Amino acid sequence: MTDPYSLDFTFPDPWGDLPGYALNALTPNEKARVDALLESSPEARDELRRFMEAAENLVHLVPDAEPSERVRRMLLAQADSDIHLMDVAREDARSAEPPKTPILRMLFKPARVAYAGTAAALISVVAIAVIFGVENSRLNSEVGQLRTDVESELAVVTKLSDSVAETNAQFASQDAEVARLTAVNAALNEAVKNQQWLTYVTQNEEYRVPNYLEGSSEAPEANGTLAVRNVDDLAVFLVSSLPPAPEGYQYMLSLVRNGAPESVATFQVNEAGMARVEFNLPDNIARYQGAIVTLERLDGDAEANSGTEVMAASEGQR
């Protein structure tokens, strides 16, 4: 029967040196003891194989990228510390007396403790480096992918903005063209009406045409007709092919008496260069010898007749 007060704490420790053996960190005596164990124990060989595979897998997990400066300094400091501990442990082991009991043997095996600590420390450091390296690699990959996605989205948005701007410009151009064509169409309709009215006047005995006006060198294509109704003082001036007046200017029709022009009406022409101007004669048409059209300022004197002459009567009174 076992004495409960005995100091013999012997317990089986068949694989205690296997981590140090896997890392080649045992003394010759300990290595020989493990070699003997491996020859006789398939379980020990399997356990050693697992240690070796774990160490090899840790090496393969380390990324190709160089560790950061902080991790490198930490690894070097840990290695220096472990080497120092190993040297101290060897000296202590050589100077120590052989232990008398199993428990004292365990207490005076600093080499084993140092080697086991070294293995654990190295495995921990490598694991930390692997974790940080893998995490940094993953984050860098995600950041790169996000940057690529943002650049792609920005390119799409820029393309859409350019397309919208081009479409708006086309719409604006089309609107301007439609407005211009509308104005031209309205002017042509008015011209047709004026032409019809002129045809009616020239063939109607109620009107007579005392003057035809032609354009000067300022408006060579312009022409006009001055018609007067016989029964009263109503007169109508029809003009065509006269360029629109510049901004801030207007046209003035004047009748010439004794060589001096007398203003009777002011007007503007439409986009087609046409206008129909009705006015009352200030006197009997027979008292005038001709008619002229001048270009005058809007803020000028309506009676001055100081502007450029653009049309004049080609014939005298009929």
Residue, then its C-alpha position, 0 to 999 in steps of 0.5 A: m500500500t502506498d504511504p500517503y506521506s511519502l515524498d516520492f512524487t514520480f509521474p510519467d513524463p514520456w514526451g516532456d522533451l519533445p518540443g525542445y527536440a523538435l526545435n533542436a534545443l536539447t543537451p546531448n544527454e536529453k537528446a539521447r534519451v528522446d532518441a531512445l524513447l522515439e525508438s520504442s514508442p510509436e506514440a512518441r513518434d506521432e507526437l513529434r511528427r505533430f510538433m514538426e508539422a505545426a512548426e512547418n505550418l507556422v513557417h508557411l503562414v508567415p506572409d512574404a512581406e517584411p515584418s514591421e520595424r516594431v515586430r522585428r525589434m521585438l523578435l530580436a529582443q526575445a531571441d537575445s533574451d532566450i539565448h541568454l537564458m539558455d546559456v545560464a541554464r547550461e551553466d547551472a546544469r553543469s554545476a548542479e549535483p545529480p538530484k537524489t529524488p524525482i521531485l528534486r530532479m524536476l526542480f534542478k532541470p533548468a535546461r528543460v524549463a529554459y528550452a520549453g520556455t524558448a519554444a513556447a515564446l518562439i511559437s507565440v512570437v511567430a503566431i503573433a507575427v503571422i496574425f498581424g501579417v495576415e490581418n495587414s495583408r487582408l486590410n491592404s487588399e480591402v483598401g485597394q479594392l475599395r479604392t478601385d471601386v471608388e475610382s470606377e464609380l467616379a468615372v461613371v459619374t463623370k461620364l453621366s455628368d458629361s452626357v447630361a451637359e451635352t444633352n442640355a446643350q442640345f436641348a438649348s440649341q434646339d429651343a433656340e432654333v425652334a424660337r428662331l423658326t417660329a419668329v421667321n414663320a410669323a414674319l413670313n405670314e405677316a409678309v404674305k398678308n402685307q403683300q396681299w394688302l399691297t396687291y389690293v391697294t395697287q388695284n383699288e381706286e381708293y388708294r394711290v401710290p405717290n412714292y416707291l422707296e429703294g434702299s441706299s448703300e446702307a441697305p441695298e436690298a431694301n424697298g418700300t411702297l407709300a400708299v395714300r387713301n384718297v378719301d382722307d389723310l390715312a397713309v400706309f408704308l410697306v417696307s421689306s428686306l430692310p435689316p433689323a435696326p441695331e440695339g438702341y436704334q429705330y427707323m424713321l419715315s419722313l416726307v420731304r417738303n421744300g428740301a427739308p424732311e418732316s418726320v411722320a412715323t417711327f418703326q421697327v422691322n421683324e426678323a424677315g426685314m418687313a414692316r407695315v406702318e400706318f399713319n395720318l398725313p400732317d398735310n395734303i400729300a401733294r405738298y410733299q416732293g419725296a420720302i426718306v427713311t433714316l436710322e435714328r437713336l431711340d433716345g434722340d430727337a424724334e424730329a431731328n432727322s440726323g441719322t443715316e439715310v437708308m432708303a429714299a423715294s425713287e420716283g416723284q409724286r404720281 
